[in-house]
Amino acid sequence: MTLNEQITSFIFSFLYGIFCQKLYQISYKYLYTTKIIFKLLNSLLFTLNLTLIYFKIFYFINDGMINSTFIIITIITFSYFNNKNLQKKCKNIGN
């Protein structure tokens, strides 16, 4: 994998983490406020779709060569922005 492909992959992983967090935030009420069977199906389909899209785009970027650091960057980015938005919600509730 060339340096250009690695940098592109890192940037894509970072942006995809933000994208996943925003989608999660938008679809929160569908994932957690319905009956349990719908929660399970929605969570499964949501995760499956995001994972397939991630791997499909990676296939186009660098022929499907995925390094564990790319996945770690995506998870850390998602967690960071999810906690950041959670802190904003908590401050708004407290006021």
Secondary structure as GFF3:
##gff-version 3
##sequence-region A 1 95
A	DSSP	alpha_helix	3	26	.	.	.	ID=ss1
A	DSSP	alpha_helix	28	32	.	.	.	ID=ss2
A	DSSP	alpha_helix	36	62	.	.	.	ID=ss3
A	DSSP	alpha_helix	68	94	.	.	.	ID=ss4
###
